[in-house]
Each structure stands twice: as C-alpha cells, then as structure tokens.
Amino acid sequence: MRILVADDDRNVADAMAAYLESCGHSVTTTYDGLAACVLALEAAHDAAVLDINMPGMDGNIVARCIRAGSWCAPIRLIAVTGEDQPIAKEEALRAGFDHYVLKPAPPDRILALLTSN
C-alpha cells in the first residue's frame, strides 16, 4: 500500500513510518497538516494515518480536504489522537475518518486497520 503518515511529533511519525515500511508498504511522512493536504493532492495514497491535534491545520481539516477531492475517494483514513472524548471521536468520523485510534497507537493495530476490508 501507499500510505501517508502525518504527525507533528516527529518521533511518532517516523516510528510509525518505519514500522509500516518494514511490513513492505511505501510510506510518505510529514509533520504538519498543510503538508499532508499537499502530499495528498500530489500523489495518490491508499491510506493515511493522521494525528488529529497538529498545529495549524488539524487532522480533521486534513481529512475533510482529502475527502473533498474525488481523486482521494477510496483512501482509508485513520485518526490517531490522545483525545479520549466521545465528541472528539464523533467529530473525526464526521470529518471523514474511517477509524479512530487512541495514542499511543499500537503499530500492529494500525496495520490491521489498514489491511482489513
């Protein structure tokens, strides 16, 4: 799969990317929401793992941006966040995320969500 990973915590983003690459996936990594939108516009991805609480453009805005583009329609979106509130999950799902995972996100859980039907 071609996967976009965006998290303002570079260690988290890099660790997730390294894990997914070790599983044979092609990963593009960025550390802010605006760059994630640009990368989604520039190249097709099969999935994106996005932090919700990024400064500037948060993950919910990024998800809406991606979903608004017809070129990204089949992309699987996974929200990764520390927000353990029902309203935060509802907002993420309304923004277009397929899954909502609390941090620290177990890499094998993310992989399972990426590869499930």
Biopython code that builds the backbone (N, CA, C, O; Angstrom):
import numpy as np
from Bio.PDB.StructureBuilder import StructureBuilder

atoms = [
    (1, "MET", "N", (0.842, -1.188, 0.000)),
    (1, "MET", "CA", (0.000, 0.000, 0.000)),
    (1, "MET", "C", (0.883, 1.246, 0.000)),
    (1, "MET", "O", (2.027, 1.224, 0.455)),
    (2, "ARG", "N", (0.320, 2.319, -0.520)),
    (2, "ARG", "CA", (0.959, 3.639, -0.426)),
    (2, "ARG", "C", (0.265, 4.369, 0.716)),
    (2, "ARG", "O", (-0.938, 4.625, 0.657)),
    (3, "ILE", "N", (1.024, 4.703, 1.752)),
    (3, "ILE", "CA", (0.449, 5.245, 2.980)),
    (3, "ILE", "C", (1.065, 6.594, 3.299)),
    (3, "ILE", "O", (2.282, 6.765, 3.222)),
    (4, "LEU", "N", (0.219, 7.550, 3.657)),
    (4, "LEU", "CA", (0.638, 8.866, 4.118)),
    (4, "LEU", "C", (0.540, 8.878, 5.638)),
    (4, "LEU", "O", (-0.499, 8.531, 6.200)),
    (5, "VAL", "N", (1.626, 9.278, 6.306)),
    (5, "VAL", "CA", (1.640, 9.403, 7.769)),
    (5, "VAL", "C", (1.916, 10.861, 8.106)),
    (5, "VAL", "O", (2.899, 11.434, 7.635)),
    (6, "ALA", "N", (1.043, 11.469, 8.927)),
    (6, "ALA", "CA", (1.229, 12.857, 9.346)),
    (6, "ALA", "C", (1.034, 12.971, 10.852)),
    (6, "ALA", "O", (-0.022, 12.628, 11.384)),
    (7, "ASP", "N", (2.067, 13.459, 11.526)),
    (7, "ASP", "CA", (2.008, 13.693, 12.975)),
    (7, "ASP", "C", (3.046, 14.752, 13.295)),
    (7, "ASP", "O", (4.177, 14.677, 12.815)),
    (8, "ASP", "N", (2.673, 15.747, 14.109)),
    (8, "ASP", "CA", (3.626, 16.803, 14.447)),
    (8, "ASP", "C", (4.710, 16.316, 15.408)),
    (8, "ASP", "O", (5.728, 16.988, 15.576)),
    (9, "ASP", "N", (4.509, 15.177, 16.029)),
    (9, "ASP", "CA", (5.559, 14.564, 16.840)),
    (9, "ASP", "C", (6.402, 13.704, 15.900)),
    (9, "ASP", "O", (5.998, 12.608, 15.509)),
    (10, "ARG", "N", (7.572, 14.214, 15.547)),
    (10, "ARG", "CA", (8.422, 13.540, 14.562)),
    (10, "ARG", "C", (8.771, 12.112, 14.966)),
    (10, "ARG", "O", (8.840, 11.225, 14.116)),
    (11, "ASN", "N", (8.989, 11.891, 16.247)),
    (11, "ASN", "CA", (9.325, 10.541, 16.703)),
    (11, "ASN", "C", (8.174, 9.567, 16.443)),
    (11, "ASN", "O", (8.398, 8.437, 16.008)),
    (12, "VAL", "N", (6.958, 10.002, 16.707)),
    (12, "VAL", "CA", (5.785, 9.161, 16.483)),
    (12, "VAL", "C", (5.621, 8.886, 14.991)),
    (12, "VAL", "O", (5.424, 7.742, 14.581)),
    (13, "ALA", "N", (5.704, 9.938, 14.186)),
    (13, "ALA", "CA", (5.534, 9.781, 12.732)),
    (13, "ALA", "C", (6.611, 8.876, 12.150)),
    (13, "ALA", "O", (6.317, 7.980, 11.359)),
    (14, "ASP", "N", (7.854, 9.113, 12.542)),
    (14, "ASP", "CA", (8.959, 8.328, 11.990)),
    (14, "ASP", "C", (8.894, 6.864, 12.419)),
    (14, "ASP", "O", (9.196, 5.966, 11.633)),
    (15, "ALA", "N", (8.496, 6.629, 13.677)),
    (15, "ALA", "CA", (8.389, 5.247, 14.159)),
    (15, "ALA", "C", (7.277, 4.501, 13.416)),
    (15, "ALA", "O", (7.454, 3.347, 13.026)),
    (16, "MET", "N", (6.126, 5.165, 13.220)),
    (16, "MET", "CA", (5.022, 4.533, 12.500)),
    (16, "MET", "C", (5.439, 4.251, 11.059)),
    (16, "MET", "O", (5.176, 3.173, 10.527)),
    (17, "ALA", "N", (6.086, 5.223, 10.436)),
    (17, "ALA", "CA", (6.533, 5.041, 9.050)),
    (17, "ALA", "C", (7.522, 3.890, 8.943)),
    (17, "ALA", "O", (7.422, 3.069, 8.031)),
    (18, "ALA", "N", (8.470, 3.823, 9.859)),
    (18, "ALA", "CA", (9.469, 2.753, 9.824)),
    (18, "ALA", "C", (8.804, 1.386, 9.980)),
    (18, "ALA", "O", (9.167, 0.435, 9.288)),
    (19, "TYR", "N", (7.833, 1.289, 10.887)),
    (19, "TYR", "CA", (7.129, 0.025, 11.075)),
    (19, "TYR", "C", (6.386, -0.378, 9.799)),
    (19, "TYR", "O", (6.494, -1.518, 9.346)),
    (20, "LEU", "N", (5.637, 0.557, 9.228)),
    (20, "LEU", "CA", (4.853, 0.245, 8.023)),
    (20, "LEU", "C", (5.764, -0.111, 6.847)),
    (20, "LEU", "O", (5.445, -1.000, 6.059)),
    (21, "GLU", "N", (6.894, 0.583, 6.732)),
    (21, "GLU", "CA", (7.861, 0.245, 5.686)),
    (21, "GLU", "C", (8.443, -1.146, 5.908)),
    (21, "GLU", "O", (8.677, -1.882, 4.950)),
    (22, "SER", "N", (8.679, -1.510, 7.173)),
    (22, "SER", "CA", (9.223, -2.837, 7.459)),
    (22, "SER", "C", (8.230, -3.940, 7.095)),
    (22, "SER", "O", (8.609, -5.100, 6.932)),
    (23, "CYS", "N", (6.959, -3.566, 6.971)),
    (23, "CYS", "CA", (5.917, -4.516, 6.564)),
    (23, "CYS", "C", (5.721, -4.518, 5.047)),
    (23, "CYS", "O", (4.822, -5.183, 4.531)),
    (24, "GLY", "N", (6.569, -3.770, 4.341)),
    (24, "GLY", "CA", (6.543, -3.779, 2.886)),
    (24, "GLY", "C", (5.754, -2.661, 2.227)),
    (24, "GLY", "O", (5.591, -2.665, 1.007)),
    (25, "HIS", "N", (5.262, -1.709, 2.998)),
    (25, "HIS", "CA", (4.467, -0.623, 2.428)),
    (25, "HIS", "C", (5.347, 0.556, 2.045)),
    (25, "HIS", "O", (6.434, 0.733, 2.594)),
    (26, "SER", "N", (4.878, 1.354, 1.110)),
    (26, "SER", "CA", (5.542, 2.588, 0.704)),
    (26, "SER", "C", (4.933, 3.721, 1.526)),
    (26, "SER", "O", (3.721, 3.928, 1.485)),
    (27, "VAL", "N", (5.756, 4.454, 2.269)),
    (27, "VAL", "CA", (5.242, 5.455, 3.198)),
    (27, "VAL", "C", (5.823, 6.837, 2.893)),
    (27, "VAL", "O", (7.025, 6.996, 2.677)),
    (28, "THR", "N", (4.935, 7.821, 2.882)),
    (28, "THR", "CA", (5.319, 9.225, 2.806)),
    (28, "THR", "C", (5.020, 9.824, 4.172)),
    (28, "THR", "O", (3.920, 9.661, 4.702)),
    (29, "THR", "N", (6.000, 10.516, 4.739)),
    (29, "THR", "CA", (5.849, 11.054, 6.088)),
    (29, "THR", "C", (5.921, 12.573, 6.062)),
    (29, "THR", "O", (6.743, 13.158, 5.357)),
    (30, "THR", "N", (5.046, 13.202, 6.842)),
    (30, "THR", "CA", (5.101, 14.644, 7.021)),
    (30, "THR", "C", (4.751, 14.966, 8.470)),
    (30, "THR", "O", (4.248, 14.124, 9.214)),
    (31, "TYR", "N", (5.032, 16.203, 8.843)),
    (31, "TYR", "CA", (4.895, 16.576, 10.246)),
    (31, "TYR", "C", (3.899, 17.710, 10.473)),
    (31, "TYR", "O", (3.866, 18.301, 11.553)),
    (32, "ASP", "N", (3.093, 18.014, 9.464)),
    (32, "ASP", "CA", (2.041, 19.015, 9.660)),
    (32, "ASP", "C", (0.888, 18.774, 8.688)),
    (32, "ASP", "O", (1.042, 18.123, 7.654)),
    (33, "GLY", "N", (-0.261, 19.315, 9.052)),
    (33, "GLY", "CA", (-1.472, 19.070, 8.288)),
    (33, "GLY", "C", (-1.473, 19.678, 6.898)),
    (33, "GLY", "O", (-1.946, 19.050, 5.950)),
    (34, "LEU", "N", (-0.955, 20.877, 6.761)),
    (34, "LEU", "CA", (-0.933, 21.511, 5.445)),
    (34, "LEU", "C", (-0.109, 20.686, 4.461)),
    (34, "LEU", "O", (-0.519, 20.473, 3.320)),
    (35, "ALA", "N", (1.042, 20.229, 4.908)),
    (35, "ALA", "CA", (1.871, 19.384, 4.040)),
    (35, "ALA", "C", (1.147, 18.086, 3.699)),
    (35, "ALA", "O", (1.286, 17.581, 2.585)),
    (36, "ALA", "N", (0.381, 17.541, 4.635)),
    (36, "ALA", "CA", (-0.375, 16.315, 4.363)),
    (36, "ALA", "C", (-1.393, 16.554, 3.253)),
    (36, "ALA", "O", (-1.554, 15.708, 2.374)),
    (37, "CYS", "N", (-2.087, 17.704, 3.280)),
    (37, "CYS", "CA", (-3.044, 18.023, 2.212)),
    (37, "CYS", "C", (-2.329, 18.140, 0.872)),
    (37, "CYS", "O", (-2.804, 17.613, -0.134)),
    (38, "VAL", "N", (-1.204, 18.820, 0.854)),
    (38, "VAL", "CA", (-0.440, 18.998, -0.386)),
    (38, "VAL", "C", (0.010, 17.643, -0.924)),
    (38, "VAL", "O", (-0.124, 17.366, -2.116)),
    (39, "LEU", "N", (0.541, 16.803, -0.044)),
    (39, "LEU", "CA", (1.002, 15.479, -0.469)),
    (39, "LEU", "C", (-0.155, 14.628, -1.000)),
    (39, "LEU", "O", (0.017, 13.869, -1.954)),
    (40, "ALA", "N", (-1.315, 14.754, -0.388)),
    (40, "ALA", "CA", (-2.486, 14.003, -0.862)),
    (40, "ALA", "C", (-2.915, 14.487, -2.247)),
    (40, "ALA", "O", (-3.411, 13.705, -3.058)),
    (41, "LEU", "N", (-2.721, 15.772, -2.512)),
    (41, "LEU", "CA", (-3.048, 16.319, -3.829)),
    (41, "LEU", "C", (-2.042, 15.887, -4.885)),
    (41, "LEU", "O", (-2.400, 15.660, -6.041)),
    (42, "GLU", "N", (-0.795, 15.775, -4.486)),
    (42, "GLU", "CA", (0.283, 15.488, -5.431)),
    (42, "GLU", "C", (0.364, 14.032, -5.859)),
    (42, "GLU", "O", (0.733, 13.735, -6.995)),
    (43, "ALA", "N", (0.023, 13.129, -4.959)),
    (43, "ALA", "CA", (0.178, 11.710, -5.276)),
    (43, "ALA", "C", (-0.936, 10.906, -4.612)),
    (43, "ALA", "O", (-1.377, 11.217, -3.505)),
    (44, "ALA", "N", (-1.374, 9.878, -5.307)),
    (44, "ALA", "CA", (-2.429, 9.016, -4.768)),
    (44, "ALA", "C", (-1.874, 8.140, -3.649)),
    (44, "ALA", "O", (-0.774, 7.598, -3.758)),
    (45, "HIS", "N", (-2.631, 8.012, -2.594)),
    (45, "HIS", "CA", (-2.298, 7.123, -1.481)),
    (45, "HIS", "C", (-3.472, 6.182, -1.269)),
    (45, "HIS", "O", (-4.620, 6.533, -1.542)),
    (46, "ASP", "N", (-3.181, 5.002, -0.785)),
    (46, "ASP", "CA", (-4.232, 4.046, -0.458)),
    (46, "ASP", "C", (-4.810, 4.307, 0.928)),
    (46, "ASP", "O", (-5.956, 3.964, 1.216)),
    (47, "ALA", "N", (-3.992, 4.922, 1.777)),
    (47, "ALA", "CA", (-4.406, 5.165, 3.160)),
    (47, "ALA", "C", (-3.612, 6.317, 3.749)),
    (47, "ALA", "O", (-2.550, 6.685, 3.247)),
    (48, "ALA", "N", (-4.153, 6.879, 4.828)),
    (48, "ALA", "CA", (-3.444, 7.919, 5.571)),
    (48, "ALA", "C", (-3.681, 7.705, 7.057)),
    (48, "ALA", "O", (-4.792, 7.402, 7.493)),
    (49, "VAL", "N", (-2.604, 7.870, 7.825)),
    (49, "VAL", "CA", (-2.650, 7.800, 9.280)),
    (49, "VAL", "C", (-2.344, 9.219, 9.750)),
    (49, "VAL", "O", (-1.217, 9.696, 9.613)),
    (50, "LEU", "N", (-3.361, 9.894, 10.308)),
    (50, "LEU", "CA", (-3.246, 11.313, 10.613)),
    (50, "LEU", "C", (-3.474, 11.597, 12.090)),
    (50, "LEU", "O", (-4.447, 11.138, 12.687)),
    (51, "ASP", "N", (-2.558, 12.361, 12.661)),
    (51, "ASP", "CA", (-2.747, 12.889, 14.006)),
    (51, "ASP", "C", (-3.872, 13.918, 13.941)),
    (51, "ASP", "O", (-3.985, 14.651, 12.959)),
    (52, "ILE", "N", (-4.686, 13.976, 14.959)),
    (52, "ILE", "CA", (-5.756, 14.972, 14.995)),
    (52, "ILE", "C", (-5.225, 16.331, 15.437)),
    (52, "ILE", "O", (-5.519, 17.344, 14.803)),
    (53, "ASN", "N", (-4.451, 16.365, 16.511)),
    (53, "ASN", "CA", (-4.039, 17.626, 17.127)),
    (53, "ASN", "C", (-2.704, 18.134, 16.609)),
    (53, "ASN", "O", (-1.722, 18.212, 17.348)),
    (54, "MET", "N", (-2.684, 18.478, 15.330)),
    (54, "MET", "CA", (-1.499, 19.116, 14.762)),
    (54, "MET", "C", (-1.728, 20.621, 14.753)),
    (54, "MET", "O", (-2.852, 21.073, 14.537)),
    (55, "PRO", "N", (-0.682, 21.400, 14.984)),
    (55, "PRO", "CA", (-0.863, 22.857, 14.939)),
    (55, "PRO", "C", (-1.158, 23.328, 13.517)),
    (55, "PRO", "O", (-0.785, 22.678, 12.540)),
    (56, "GLY", "N", (-1.822, 24.449, 13.427)),
    (56, "GLY", "CA", (-2.154, 24.997, 12.117)),
    (56, "GLY", "C", (-3.373, 24.312, 11.543)),
    (56, "GLY", "O", (-4.503, 24.714, 11.821)),
    (57, "MET", "N", (-3.160, 23.293, 10.753)),
    (57, "MET", "CA", (-4.250, 22.537, 10.139)),
    (57, "MET", "C", (-4.354, 21.190, 10.847)),
    (57, "MET", "O", (-3.480, 20.336, 10.693)),
    (58, "ASP", "N", (-5.416, 20.998, 11.616)),
    (58, "ASP", "CA", (-5.527, 19.745, 12.365)),
    (58, "ASP", "C", (-5.976, 18.600, 11.463)),
    (58, "ASP", "O", (-6.366, 18.808, 10.314)),
    (59, "GLY", "N", (-5.914, 17.402, 12.001)),
    (59, "GLY", "CA", (-6.225, 16.206, 11.229)),
    (59, "GLY", "C", (-7.639, 16.155, 10.695)),
    (59, "GLY", "O", (-7.872, 15.585, 9.629)),
    (60, "ASN", "N", (-8.597, 16.741, 11.413)),
    (60, "ASN", "CA", (-9.973, 16.754, 10.918)),
    (60, "ASN", "C", (-10.092, 17.595, 9.657)),
    (60, "ASN", "O", (-10.810, 17.226, 8.728)),
    (61, "ILE", "N", (-9.395, 18.720, 9.620)),
    (61, "ILE", "CA", (-9.407, 19.563, 8.422)),
    (61, "ILE", "C", (-8.718, 18.841, 7.276)),
    (61, "ILE", "O", (-9.169, 18.903, 6.133)),
    (62, "VAL", "N", (-7.619, 18.155, 7.589)),
    (62, "VAL", "CA", (-6.910, 17.387, 6.557)),
    (62, "VAL", "C", (-7.835, 16.311, 5.984)),
    (62, "VAL", "O", (-7.892, 16.122, 4.769)),
    (63, "ALA", "N", (-8.551, 15.615, 6.850)),
    (63, "ALA", "CA", (-9.473, 14.568, 6.387)),
    (63, "ALA", "C", (-10.543, 15.157, 5.472)),
    (63, "ALA", "O", (-10.862, 14.573, 4.435)),
    (64, "ARG", "N", (-11.094, 16.299, 5.845)),
    (64, "ARG", "CA", (-12.109, 16.945, 5.001)),
    (64, "ARG", "C", (-11.515, 17.338, 3.650)),
    (64, "ARG", "O", (-12.149, 17.165, 2.608)),
    (65, "CYS", "N", (-10.304, 17.861, 3.679)),
    (65, "CYS", "CA", (-9.605, 18.239, 2.442)),
    (65, "CYS", "C", (-9.430, 17.028, 1.532)),
    (65, "CYS", "O", (-9.698, 17.094, 0.332)),
    (66, "ILE", "N", (-8.983, 15.935, 2.111)),
    (66, "ILE", "CA", (-8.761, 14.712, 1.326)),
    (66, "ILE", "C", (-10.081, 14.172, 0.789)),
    (66, "ILE", "O", (-10.168, 13.812, -0.385)),
    (67, "ARG", "N", (-11.092, 14.113, 1.621)),
    (67, "ARG", "CA", (-12.391, 13.578, 1.198)),
    (67, "ARG", "C", (-13.054, 14.460, 0.136)),
    (67, "ARG", "O", (-13.825, 13.962, -0.684)),
    (68, "ALA", "N", (-12.760, 15.759, 0.145)),
    (68, "ALA", "CA", (-13.365, 16.670, -0.826)),
    (68, "ALA", "C", (-12.849, 16.434, -2.239)),
    (68, "ALA", "O", (-13.524, 16.770, -3.212)),
    (69, "GLY", "N", (-11.664, 15.862, -2.356)),
    (69, "GLY", "CA", (-11.091, 15.617, -3.669)),
    (69, "GLY", "C", (-11.510, 14.270, -4.198)),
    (69, "GLY", "O", (-11.281, 13.249, -3.549)),
    (70, "SER", "N", (-12.115, 14.249, -5.359)),
    (70, "SER", "CA", (-12.589, 12.982, -5.923)),
    (70, "SER", "C", (-11.447, 12.014, -6.185)),
    (70, "SER", "O", (-11.665, 10.803, -6.216)),
    (71, "TRP", "N", (-10.222, 12.527, -6.375)),
    (71, "TRP", "CA", (-9.060, 11.678, -6.603)),
    (71, "TRP", "C", (-8.718, 10.848, -5.369)),
    (71, "TRP", "O", (-7.992, 9.860, -5.475)),
    (72, "CYS", "N", (-9.225, 11.232, -4.208)),
    (72, "CYS", "CA", (-8.884, 10.542, -2.961)),
    (72, "CYS", "C", (-10.038, 9.696, -2.430)),
    (72, "CYS", "O", (-9.952, 9.170, -1.321)),
    (73, "ALA", "N", (-11.088, 9.560, -3.183)),
    (73, "ALA", "CA", (-12.293, 8.900, -2.681)),
    (73, "ALA", "C", (-12.043, 7.545, -2.018)),
    (73, "ALA", "O", (-12.600, 7.300, -0.948)),
    (74, "PRO", "N", (-11.237, 6.653, -2.593)),
    (74, "PRO", "CA", (-11.105, 5.332, -1.978)),
    (74, "PRO", "C", (-10.097, 5.253, -0.826)),
    (74, "PRO", "O", (-9.888, 4.170, -0.281)),
    (75, "ILE", "N", (-9.482, 6.344, -0.448)),
    (75, "ILE", "CA", (-8.437, 6.313, 0.581)),
    (75, "ILE", "C", (-9.025, 5.942, 1.950)),
    (75, "ILE", "O", (-10.113, 6.392, 2.311)),
    (76, "ARG", "N", (-8.299, 5.127, 2.694)),
    (76, "ARG", "CA", (-8.694, 4.761, 4.057)),
    (76, "ARG", "C", (-8.015, 5.744, 5.012)),
    (76, "ARG", "O", (-6.796, 5.909, 4.964)),
    (77, "LEU", "N", (-8.787, 6.392, 5.869)),
    (77, "LEU", "CA", (-8.255, 7.378, 6.801)),
    (77, "LEU", "C", (-8.349, 6.884, 8.239)),
    (77, "LEU", "O", (-9.406, 6.457, 8.703)),
    (78, "ILE", "N", (-7.216, 6.952, 8.932)),
    (78, "ILE", "CA", (-7.160, 6.545, 10.329)),
    (78, "ILE", "C", (-6.710, 7.730, 11.170)),
    (78, "ILE", "O", (-5.629, 8.279, 10.960)),
    (79, "ALA", "N", (-7.545, 8.116, 12.119)),
    (79, "ALA", "CA", (-7.211, 9.180, 13.060)),
    (79, "ALA", "C", (-6.440, 8.570, 14.224)),
    (79, "ALA", "O", (-6.813, 7.523, 14.754)),
    (80, "VAL", "N", (-5.362, 9.240, 14.609)),
    (80, "VAL", "CA", (-4.586, 8.816, 15.763)),
    (80, "VAL", "C", (-4.499, 10.028, 16.693)),
    (80, "VAL", "O", (-4.024, 11.091, 16.294)),
    (81, "THR", "N", (-4.963, 9.860, 17.940)),
    (81, "THR", "CA", (-5.071, 11.016, 18.823)),
    (81, "THR", "C", (-5.028, 10.630, 20.294)),
    (81, "THR", "O", (-5.221, 9.470, 20.658)),
    (82, "GLY", "N", (-4.774, 11.611, 21.111)),
    (82, "GLY", "CA", (-4.834, 11.428, 22.556)),
    (82, "GLY", "C", (-6.181, 11.839, 23.119)),
    (82, "GLY", "O", (-6.408, 11.736, 24.325)),
    (83, "GLU", "N", (-7.074, 12.302, 22.260)),
    (83, "GLU", "CA", (-8.395, 12.786, 22.676)),
    (83, "GLU", "C", (-9.331, 11.612, 22.946)),
    (83, "GLU", "O", (-9.843, 10.987, 22.017)),
    (84, "ASP", "N", (-9.547, 11.323, 24.218)),
    (84, "ASP", "CA", (-10.412, 10.205, 24.599)),
    (84, "ASP", "C", (-11.792, 10.716, 25.032)),
    (84, "ASP", "O", (-12.281, 10.381, 26.111)),
    (85, "GLN", "N", (-12.401, 11.524, 24.177)),
    (85, "GLN", "CA", (-13.721, 12.061, 24.450)),
    (85, "GLN", "C", (-14.669, 11.644, 23.323)),
    (85, "GLN", "O", (-14.299, 11.710, 22.151)),
    (86, "PRO", "N", (-15.881, 11.219, 23.666)),
    (86, "PRO", "CA", (-16.828, 10.806, 22.621)),
    (86, "PRO", "C", (-17.054, 11.883, 21.559)),
    (86, "PRO", "O", (-17.185, 11.564, 20.378)),
    (87, "ILE", "N", (-17.100, 13.148, 21.963)),
    (87, "ILE", "CA", (-17.336, 14.228, 20.999)),
    (87, "ILE", "C", (-16.178, 14.336, 20.004)),
    (87, "ILE", "O", (-16.398, 14.642, 18.832)),
    (88, "ALA", "N", (-14.957, 14.088, 20.459)),
    (88, "ALA", "CA", (-13.795, 14.142, 19.567)),
    (88, "ALA", "C", (-13.866, 13.027, 18.528)),
    (88, "ALA", "O", (-13.541, 13.237, 17.359)),
    (89, "LYS", "N", (-14.287, 11.854, 18.958)),
    (89, "LYS", "CA", (-14.428, 10.731, 18.029)),
    (89, "LYS", "C", (-15.538, 11.019, 17.013)),
    (89, "LYS", "O", (-15.367, 10.770, 15.819)),
    (90, "GLU", "N", (-16.667, 11.540, 17.483)),
    (90, "GLU", "CA", (-17.765, 11.876, 16.576)),
    (90, "GLU", "C", (-17.320, 12.901, 15.538)),
    (90, "GLU", "O", (-17.642, 12.771, 14.356)),
    (91, "GLU", "N", (-16.590, 13.910, 15.971)),
    (91, "GLU", "CA", (-16.094, 14.944, 15.058)),
    (91, "GLU", "C", (-15.172, 14.337, 14.004)),
    (91, "GLU", "O", (-15.268, 14.679, 12.825)),
    (92, "ALA", "N", (-14.284, 13.441, 14.419)),
    (92, "ALA", "CA", (-13.359, 12.802, 13.479)),
    (92, "ALA", "C", (-14.110, 11.951, 12.458)),
    (92, "ALA", "O", (-13.782, 11.978, 11.272)),
    (93, "LEU", "N", (-15.090, 11.215, 12.893)),
    (93, "LEU", "CA", (-15.869, 10.387, 11.970)),
    (93, "LEU", "C", (-16.664, 11.256, 11.000)),
    (93, "LEU", "O", (-16.789, 10.921, 9.822)),
    (94, "ARG", "N", (-17.199, 12.370, 11.492)),
    (94, "ARG", "CA", (-17.898, 13.317, 10.605)),
    (94, "ARG", "C", (-16.943, 13.946, 9.592)),
    (94, "ARG", "O", (-17.341, 14.266, 8.472)),
    (95, "ALA", "N", (-15.694, 14.120, 9.987)),
    (95, "ALA", "CA", (-14.691, 14.710, 9.091)),
    (95, "ALA", "C", (-14.295, 13.750, 7.972)),
    (95, "ALA", "O", (-13.719, 14.166, 6.967)),
    (96, "GLY", "N", (-14.603, 12.469, 8.148)),
    (96, "GLY", "CA", (-14.322, 11.507, 7.087)),
    (96, "GLY", "C", (-13.377, 10.382, 7.457)),
    (96, "GLY", "O", (-13.026, 9.567, 6.604)),
    (97, "PHE", "N", (-12.961, 10.321, 8.710)),
    (97, "PHE", "CA", (-12.100, 9.214, 9.125)),
    (97, "PHE", "C", (-12.887, 7.913, 9.156)),
    (97, "PHE", "O", (-14.068, 7.886, 9.500)),
    (98, "ASP", "N", (-12.206, 6.844, 8.789)),
    (98, "ASP", "CA", (-12.804, 5.513, 8.853)),
    (98, "ASP", "C", (-12.617, 4.882, 10.224)),
    (98, "ASP", "O", (-13.452, 4.100, 10.680)),
    (99, "HIS", "N", (-11.514, 5.228, 10.876)),
    (99, "HIS", "CA", (-11.174, 4.635, 12.178)),
    (99, "HIS", "C", (-10.592, 5.704, 13.089)),
    (99, "HIS", "O", (-10.034, 6.699, 12.627)),
    (100, "TYR", "N", (-10.732, 5.481, 14.389)),
    (100, "TYR", "CA", (-10.280, 6.412, 15.419)),
    (100, "TYR", "C", (-9.495, 5.606, 16.441)),
    (100, "TYR", "O", (-10.060, 4.729, 17.094)),
    (101, "VAL", "N", (-8.204, 5.883, 16.593)),
    (101, "VAL", "CA", (-7.330, 5.108, 17.475)),
    (101, "VAL", "C", (-6.673, 6.053, 18.478)),
    (101, "VAL", "O", (-6.154, 7.106, 18.107)),
    (102, "LEU", "N", (-6.702, 5.667, 19.738)),
    (102, "LEU", "CA", (-6.076, 6.476, 20.782)),
    (102, "LEU", "C", (-4.571, 6.227, 20.849)),
    (102, "LEU", "O", (-4.098, 5.110, 20.638)),
    (103, "LYS", "N", (-3.834, 7.295, 21.148)),
    (103, "LYS", "CA", (-2.391, 7.185, 21.366)),
    (103, "LYS", "C", (-2.149, 6.662, 22.768)),
    (103, "LYS", "O", (-2.937, 6.947, 23.670)),
    (104, "PRO", "N", (-1.110, 5.926, 22.973)),
    (104, "PRO", "CA", (-0.148, 5.510, 21.957)),
    (104, "PRO", "C", (-0.757, 4.417, 21.081)),
    (104, "PRO", "O", (-1.244, 3.401, 21.578)),
    (105, "ALA", "N", (-0.719, 4.644, 19.782)),
    (105, "ALA", "CA", (-1.348, 3.725, 18.831)),
    (105, "ALA", "C", (-0.433, 2.534, 18.575)),
    (105, "ALA", "O", (0.668, 2.705, 18.053)),
    (106, "PRO", "N", (-0.870, 1.336, 18.933)),
    (106, "PRO", "CA", (-0.063, 0.150, 18.657)),
    (106, "PRO", "C", (0.102, -0.032, 17.141)),
    (106, "PRO", "O", (-0.894, -0.118, 16.422)),
    (107, "PRO", "N", (1.328, -0.091, 16.656)),
    (107, "PRO", "CA", (1.549, -0.215, 15.212)),
    (107, "PRO", "C", (0.831, -1.411, 14.591)),
    (107, "PRO", "O", (0.342, -1.320, 13.465)),
    (108, "ASP", "N", (0.762, -2.525, 15.309)),
    (108, "ASP", "CA", (0.077, -3.686, 14.738)),
    (108, "ASP", "C", (-1.425, -3.442, 14.604)),
    (108, "ASP", "O", (-2.061, -3.988, 13.703)),
    (109, "ARG", "N", (-1.992, -2.633, 15.485)),
    (109, "ARG", "CA", (-3.419, -2.257, 15.370)),
    (109, "ARG", "C", (-3.629, -1.396, 14.135)),
    (109, "ARG", "O", (-4.590, -1.598, 13.392)),
    (110, "ILE", "N", (-2.728, -0.427, 13.907)),
    (110, "ILE", "CA", (-2.820, 0.426, 12.720)),
    (110, "ILE", "C", (-2.695, -0.434, 11.469)),
    (110, "ILE", "O", (-3.464, -0.266, 10.522)),
    (111, "LEU", "N", (-1.742, -1.347, 11.457)),
    (111, "LEU", "CA", (-1.557, -2.216, 10.305)),
    (111, "LEU", "C", (-2.818, -3.036, 10.034)),
    (111, "LEU", "O", (-3.234, -3.183, 8.885)),
    (112, "ALA", "N", (-3.420, -3.567, 11.094)),
    (112, "ALA", "CA", (-4.639, -4.370, 10.926)),
    (112, "ALA", "C", (-5.764, -3.527, 10.331)),
    (112, "ALA", "O", (-6.508, -4.007, 9.476)),
    (113, "LEU", "N", (-5.895, -2.282, 10.773)),
    (113, "LEU", "CA", (-6.942, -1.409, 10.231)),
    (113, "LEU", "C", (-6.659, -1.044, 8.783)),
    (113, "LEU", "O", (-7.585, -0.921, 7.981)),
    (114, "LEU", "N", (-5.402, -0.871, 8.446)),
    (114, "LEU", "CA", (-5.027, -0.530, 7.077)),
    (114, "LEU", "C", (-5.297, -1.661, 6.101)),
    (114, "LEU", "O", (-5.663, -1.421, 4.951)),
    (115, "THR", "N", (-5.120, -2.873, 6.551)),
    (115, "THR", "CA", (-5.202, -4.016, 5.650)),
    (115, "THR", "C", (-6.522, -4.779, 5.730)),
    (115, "THR", "O", (-6.732, -5.733, 4.981)),
    (116, "SER", "N", (-7.412, -4.365, 6.634)),
    (116, "SER", "CA", (-8.715, -5.056, 6.738)),
    (116, "SER", "C", (-9.650, -4.561, 5.653)),
    (116, "SER", "O", (-9.486, -3.465, 5.117)),
    (117, "ASN", "N", (-10.638, -5.394, 5.338)),
    (117, "ASN", "CA", (-11.627, -4.986, 4.337)),
    (117, "ASN", "C", (-12.704, -4.241, 4.989)),
    (117, "ASN", "O", (-13.644, -3.804, 4.324)),
]
sb = StructureBuilder()
sb.init_structure("model")
sb.init_model(0)
sb.init_chain("A")
sb.init_seg("    ")
for serial, (resi, resn, name, xyz) in enumerate(atoms, 1):
    if name == "N":
        sb.init_residue(resn, " ", resi, " ")
    sb.init_atom(name, np.array(xyz, "f"), 0.0, 1.0, " ", f" {name:<3s}", serial, name[0])
structure = sb.get_structure()
